[in-house]
Amino acid sequence: MPPSTGEPISPIINDSLIVSGREAKEYAQLATLNIQKDFLDDTLTAQIFTIVEFDDLNAMIRPSLTYDIEDAVEVTAEAFIFLGDEEGMYGAYEEKSVLSFALNYYF
């Protein structure tokens, strides 16, 4: 094992920190927003969660709907939508946006 210098181990190329194969920024300006509303006597919940990166104008938007069928059973539909510049944190995944459905039973 090589001697420790006390410095964190991370890949550095040309004095730049590389994360997931891309150059990481030292600082990023982000904002988050979460809005949730219940309907139909609290059996239907609509939610939207968003993260926005201002430097490259990127965003991840997660809208979801959850319906409580019974006390222990619910069905959920949600999407993860990635938008923005390909160089940004979320725009790089724009082609990988996804829609999912789930049936949950709690016991």
Backbone as a chain_set.jsonl record, in Angstrom:
{"seq": "MPPSTGEPISPIINDSLIVSGREAKEYAQLATLNIQKDFLDDTLTAQIFTIVEFDDLNAMIRPSLTYDIEDAVEVTAEAFIFLGDEEGMYGAYEEKSVLSFALNYYF", "coords": {"N": [[0.855, -1.176, 0.0], [0.62, 2.207, -0.879], [2.269, 5.027, 0.678], [0.332, 7.291, 2.667], [-0.611, 10.587, 1.84], [-2.31, 12.235, 3.03], [-4.031, 13.594, 1.433], [-7.155, 13.658, -0.321], [-8.172, 10.904, -2.396], [-8.668, 11.153, -5.748], [-9.51, 11.202, -9.22], [-7.417, 13.212, -11.133], [-6.927, 15.301, -13.803], [-4.94, 17.329, -15.66], [-5.088, 19.338, -13.648], [-7.829, 19.32, -13.112], [-10.789, 18.145, -11.61], [-12.24, 15.051, -12.172], [-15.371, 13.652, -12.585], [-17.458, 10.961, -12.999], [-16.507, 10.687, -15.604], [-16.559, 13.254, -16.582], [-15.571, 16.703, -16.446], [-15.624, 18.16, -13.283], [-17.253, 20.882, -11.684], [-16.135, 23.452, -9.483], [-17.949, 24.963, -8.042], [-21.524, 25.15, -8.009], [-24.616, 26.547, -8.967], [-27.708, 25.918, -7.778], [-31.239, 25.24, -7.596], [-34.098, 24.067, -5.831], [-37.435, 22.8, -5.998], [-40.436, 21.788, -4.569], [-43.673, 20.763, -4.891], [-46.759, 19.799, -3.593], [-49.993, 18.387, -3.621], [-53.069, 17.294, -2.286], [-55.963, 15.428, -3.284], [-59.425, 14.383, -3.726], [-60.468, 13.55, -1.125], [-57.986, 13.079, 0.164], [-56.992, 10.788, -1.146], [-55.769, 10.866, -3.589], [-52.693, 12.002, -4.628], [-50.865, 14.577, -5.979], [-47.725, 15.492, -7.169], [-44.864, 17.521, -7.782], [-41.485, 17.67, -8.313], [-38.553, 19.496, -8.662], [-35.269, 20.147, -9.811], [-33.067, 22.68, -10.586], [-30.298, 23.676, -12.441], [-28.38, 26.453, -12.731], [-26.041, 27.367, -14.05], [-25.49, 25.977, -16.519], [-28.025, 25.917, -17.38], [-29.893, 23.644, -16.803], [-32.138, 20.962, -15.951], [-33.915, 18.724, -13.773], [-36.94, 17.192, -13.705], [-39.507, 15.86, -11.788], [-42.507, 14.717, -12.001], [-45.339, 13.301, -10.301], [-48.043, 11.031, -9.605], [-50.043, 9.654, -7.111], [-52.258, 7.209, -6.061], [-54.321, 6.149, -3.506], [-55.569, 3.101, -3.159], [-56.6, 1.372, -1.201], [-56.21, 1.187, 2.397], [-53.671, -0.032, 2.636], [-52.72, -0.251, 0.084], [-51.428, 1.187, -2.826], [-51.14, 2.941, -5.924], [-48.741, 4.209, -8.161], [-47.64, 6.617, -10.501], [-44.929, 7.965, -12.156], [-42.506, 10.251, -13.519], [-39.189, 10.827, -14.661], [-37.707, 13.497, -15.877], [-35.256, 14.823, -17.859], [-33.636, 17.78, -18.757], [-31.958, 20.203, -20.832], [-28.66, 21.65, -21.465], [-26.177, 19.638, -22.978], [-23.715, 19.619, -21.75], [-24.229, 20.067, -19.114], [-25.216, 19.076, -15.74], [-27.668, 17.663, -15.712], [-28.713, 17.745, -18.317], [-27.101, 16.065, -19.795], [-28.267, 13.619, -19.504], [-30.585, 13.659, -20.951], [-31.557, 11.982, -22.983], [-32.229, 9.811, -21.495], [-34.551, 10.021, -20.043], [-37.37, 8.886, -18.115], [-40.374, 6.962, -17.582], [-42.379, 5.626, -15.061], [-44.31, 3.056, -13.404], [-45.901, 1.932, -10.439], [-47.074, -0.493, -8.124], [-47.86, -0.609, -4.866], [-47.877, -2.488, -1.909], [-48.438, -2.431, 1.437], [-47.485, -3.986, 4.417]], "CA": [[0.0, 0.0, 0.0], [1.46, 3.403, -0.93], [2.127, 5.886, 1.852], [-0.722, 8.295, 2.57], [-0.168, 11.978, 1.895], [-3.346, 13.005, 3.703], [-4.881, 14.201, 0.409], [-8.178, 12.731, -0.81], [-7.853, 10.246, -3.655], [-9.641, 11.413, -6.807], [-8.807, 11.338, -10.503], [-7.165, 14.593, -11.517], [-6.294, 15.409, -15.105], [-4.665, 18.742, -15.96], [-5.582, 20.121, -12.515], [-9.291, 19.321, -13.092], [-11.401, 16.983, -10.986], [-13.089, 14.33, -13.121], [-16.413, 12.868, -11.938], [-18.258, 10.239, -13.998], [-15.962, 10.921, -16.934], [-16.711, 14.658, -16.988], [-14.923, 17.652, -15.559], [-16.528, 18.677, -12.251], [-17.09, 22.295, -11.348], [-15.888, 23.676, -8.06], [-19.195, 25.483, -7.475], [-22.697, 25.089, -8.889], [-25.789, 27.244, -8.439], [-28.875, 25.068, -7.965], [-32.452, 25.537, -6.831], [-35.054, 22.965, -5.818], [-38.823, 23.168, -5.745], [-41.304, 20.634, -4.364], [-45.062, 21.157, -4.682], [-47.594, 18.621, -3.415], [-51.391, 18.701, -3.347], [-53.937, 16.128, -2.143], [-57.303, 15.556, -3.846], [-60.339, 13.261, -3.522], [-60.391, 13.149, 0.294], [-56.615, 12.63, 0.433], [-56.657, 9.502, -1.764], [-54.951, 11.156, -4.764], [-51.647, 12.99, -4.352], [-50.093, 15.055, -7.127], [-46.479, 16.096, -6.7], [-43.832, 17.843, -8.768], [-40.203, 18.007, -7.695], [-37.661, 20.01, -9.702], [-33.938, 20.68, -9.51], [-32.604, 23.499, -11.709], [-28.91, 24.122, -12.395], [-28.392, 27.714, -13.461], [-24.838, 27.612, -14.853], [-25.693, 25.464, -17.871], [-29.477, 25.886, -17.538], [-30.306, 22.254, -16.843], [-33.155, 20.666, -14.945], [-34.524, 17.406, -13.613], [-38.313, 17.395, -13.265], [-40.117, 14.583, -11.439], [-43.925, 14.766, -11.651], [-45.865, 11.999, -9.895], [-49.409, 10.89, -9.113], [-50.214, 8.474, -6.281], [-53.648, 6.991, -5.688], [-54.489, 5.146, -2.446], [-56.704, 2.24, -3.472], [-57.056, 0.993, 0.129], [-55.258, 1.649, 3.408], [-52.335, -0.593, 2.475], [-52.43, -0.441, -1.34], [-51.394, 2.418, -3.607], [-50.548, 2.864, -7.256], [-47.998, 5.442, -8.434], [-47.065, 6.865, -11.822], [-44.004, 9.09, -12.071], [-41.555, 10.413, -14.616], [-37.965, 11.583, -14.433], [-37.48, 14.201, -17.135], [-34.003, 15.569, -17.831], [-33.632, 18.82, -19.777], [-30.883, 21.181, -20.799], [-27.422, 21.575, -22.221], [-25.497, 18.363, -22.843], [-22.559, 19.793, -20.871], [-24.694, 20.25, -17.744], [-25.384, 17.935, -14.855], [-28.881, 16.912, -16.038], [-28.902, 17.683, -19.759], [-26.356, 14.923, -20.312], [-29.131, 12.442, -19.4], [-31.852, 13.972, -21.611], [-31.996, 10.799, -23.735], [-32.54, 8.741, -20.549], [-35.754, 10.318, -19.272], [-38.071, 7.622, -17.9], [-41.71, 6.955, -17.007], [-42.521, 4.368, -14.339], [-45.547, 2.783, -12.692], [-45.657, 1.024, -9.317], [-48.167, -0.896, -7.26], [-47.26, -0.874, -3.564], [-48.697, -3.107, -0.873], [-47.752, -2.282, 2.718], [-47.962, -4.928, 5.436]], "C": [[0.897, 1.234, 0.0], [1.252, 4.257, 0.312], [1.072, 6.959, 1.62], [-0.137, 9.689, 2.691], [-1.181, 12.84, 2.632], [-4.298, 13.69, 2.742], [-5.943, 13.195, -0.009], [-7.784, 12.15, -2.163], [-8.976, 10.52, -4.639], [-8.878, 11.567, -8.108], [-8.665, 12.807, -10.882], [-6.398, 14.577, -12.832], [-6.149, 16.892, -15.404], [-5.257, 19.668, -14.899], [-7.111, 20.235, -12.478], [-9.789, 18.037, -12.443], [-12.368, 16.359, -11.977], [-14.067, 13.473, -12.328], [-17.275, 12.268, -13.034], [-17.803, 10.554, -15.419], [-16.077, 12.347, -17.428], [-16.015, 15.555, -15.973], [-15.939, 18.229, -14.574], [-16.22, 20.143, -11.983], [-16.867, 22.428, -9.849], [-17.161, 24.151, -7.364], [-20.312, 25.324, -8.499], [-23.843, 25.813, -8.201], [-27.022, 26.427, -8.811], [-30.048, 25.613, -7.171], [-33.352, 24.313, -6.905], [-36.44, 23.505, -5.516], [-39.619, 21.88, -5.61], [-42.706, 21.149, -4.054], [-45.891, 19.882, -4.613], [-48.998, 19.044, -3.046], [-52.19, 17.404, -3.293], [-55.328, 16.448, -2.674], [-58.138, 14.342, -3.437], [-60.24, 12.694, -2.105], [-59.058, 12.498, 0.645], [-56.289, 11.246, -0.128], [-55.78, 9.68, -3.009], [-53.965, 12.266, -4.414], [-50.905, 13.306, -5.642], [-48.858, 15.775, -6.586], [-45.601, 16.415, -7.894], [-42.593, 18.302, -7.998], [-39.256, 18.392, -8.821], [-36.331, 20.45, -9.105], [-33.484, 21.434, -10.755], [-31.156, 23.899, -11.451], [-28.819, 25.351, -13.287], [-27.195, 27.927, -14.374], [-25.018, 27.184, -16.302], [-27.168, 25.365, -18.226], [-29.969, 24.475, -17.826], [-31.369, 22.033, -15.788], [-33.488, 19.184, -14.939], [-35.899, 17.678, -13.032], [-38.905, 16.021, -12.983], [-41.581, 14.794, -11.052], [-44.388, 13.37, -11.232], [-47.315, 12.126, -9.439], [-49.478, 9.592, -8.317], [-51.672, 8.389, -5.865], [-53.709, 5.867, -4.659], [-55.752, 4.341, -2.734], [-57.391, 1.804, -2.176], [-56.019, 1.5, 1.118], [-53.832, 1.171, 3.142], [-51.93, -0.77, 1.014], [-52.472, 0.903, -2.055], [-50.754, 2.147, -4.955], [-49.927, 4.227, -7.565], [-47.529, 5.463, -9.883], [-46.159, 8.082, -11.677], [-43.064, 9.092, -13.258], [-40.328, 11.153, -14.095], [-37.608, 12.183, -15.783], [-36.228, 15.057, -16.987], [-33.978, 16.524, -19.015], [-32.351, 19.632, -19.702], [-29.707, 20.873, -21.683], [-26.715, 20.252, -21.943], [-24.282, 18.439, -21.914], [-22.962, 19.893, -19.399], [-24.914, 18.943, -17.011], [-26.579, 17.066, -15.253], [-29.121, 16.773, -17.536], [-28.181, 16.515, -20.406], [-27.208, 13.656, -20.309], [-30.467, 12.628, -20.115], [-32.408, 12.772, -22.382], [-32.434, 9.672, -22.807], [-33.71, 9.085, -19.637], [-36.606, 9.05, -19.209], [-39.451, 7.865, -17.29], [-41.87, 5.613, -16.307], [-43.879, 4.299, -13.634], [-45.222, 1.787, -11.581], [-46.954, 0.733, -8.597], [-47.533, -1.304, -5.946], [-48.295, -1.446, -2.612], [-47.9, -3.057, 0.424], [-48.354, -3.247, 3.736], [-47.097, -4.842, 6.663]], "O": [[1.838, 1.309, 0.79], [0.187, 4.218, 0.928], [0.934, 7.475, 0.51], [0.722, 9.944, 3.535], [-0.952, 14.031, 2.84], [-5.273, 14.306, 3.173], [-5.667, 11.996, -0.05], [-7.142, 12.818, -2.973], [-10.123, 10.152, -4.385], [-7.729, 12.011, -8.108], [-9.645, 13.548, -10.945], [-5.36, 13.926, -12.957], [-7.136, 17.627, -15.401], [-5.866, 20.683, -15.237], [-7.635, 21.166, -11.866], [-9.256, 16.959, -12.708], [-13.211, 17.045, -12.553], [-13.656, 12.663, -11.497], [-17.768, 12.988, -13.902], [-18.624, 10.673, -16.328], [-15.732, 12.631, -18.575], [-15.889, 15.21, -14.798], [-16.989, 18.728, -14.979], [-15.07, 20.577, -12.05], [-17.351, 21.62, -9.057], [-17.418, 23.777, -6.219], [-20.072, 25.36, -9.706], [-24.017, 25.701, -6.988], [-27.344, 26.261, -9.987], [-29.874, 26.35, -6.2], [-33.371, 23.605, -7.912], [-36.593, 24.536, -4.861], [-39.493, 20.98, -6.441], [-42.909, 21.877, -3.082], [-45.755, 18.994, -5.455], [-49.18, 19.962, -2.246], [-52.02, 16.523, -4.137], [-55.816, 17.571, -2.544], [-57.612, 13.385, -2.868], [-59.962, 11.51, -1.915], [-59.017, 11.484, 1.342], [-55.381, 10.588, 0.381], [-55.118, 8.733, -3.435], [-54.361, 13.339, -3.959], [-50.384, 12.413, -6.31], [-48.953, 16.573, -5.653], [-45.588, 15.688, -8.888], [-42.654, 19.196, -7.155], [-39.166, 17.686, -9.826], [-36.282, 21.048, -8.031], [-33.514, 20.888, -11.858], [-30.826, 24.4, -10.376], [-29.148, 25.288, -14.472], [-27.323, 28.612, -15.39], [-24.725, 27.956, -17.215], [-27.524, 24.793, -19.256], [-30.399, 24.157, -18.935], [-31.494, 22.814, -14.845], [-33.362, 18.489, -15.947], [-36.02, 18.318, -11.988], [-38.824, 15.121, -13.819], [-41.87, 15.028, -9.878], [-43.888, 12.37, -11.746], [-47.751, 13.172, -8.958], [-49.026, 8.549, -8.789], [-52.251, 9.361, -5.381], [-53.213, 4.767, -4.902], [-56.867, 4.838, -2.573], [-58.616, 1.861, -2.068], [-55.059, 2.165, 0.73], [-52.881, 1.907, 3.402], [-50.897, -1.378, 0.734], [-53.429, 1.664, -1.91], [-49.935, 1.241, -5.103], [-50.514, 5.267, -7.267], [-47.078, 4.45, -10.418], [-46.573, 9.11, -11.141], [-42.856, 8.071, -13.912], [-40.425, 11.996, -13.204], [-37.251, 11.466, -16.718], [-36.147, 15.909, -16.102], [-34.266, 16.128, -20.144], [-31.732, 19.738, -18.643], [-29.74, 19.975, -22.524], [-26.663, 19.801, -20.799], [-23.869, 17.424, -21.354], [-22.1, 19.808, -18.524], [-24.812, 17.857, -17.582], [-26.504, 15.843, -15.14], [-29.684, 15.77, -17.976], [-28.605, 16.027, -21.454], [-26.904, 12.711, -21.038], [-31.389, 11.838, -19.908], [-33.623, 12.578, -22.421], [-32.963, 8.666, -23.281], [-33.846, 8.499, -18.563], [-36.576, 8.233, -20.129], [-39.666, 8.845, -16.577], [-41.541, 4.573, -16.878], [-44.498, 5.314, -13.317], [-44.377, 0.908, -11.751], [-47.823, 1.597, -8.473], [-46.745, -2.25, -5.909], [-49.424, -0.963, -2.519], [-46.793, -3.591, 0.489], [-49.572, -3.317, 3.897], [-47.334, -5.556, 7.637]]}, "num_chains": 1, "name": "protein.A"}
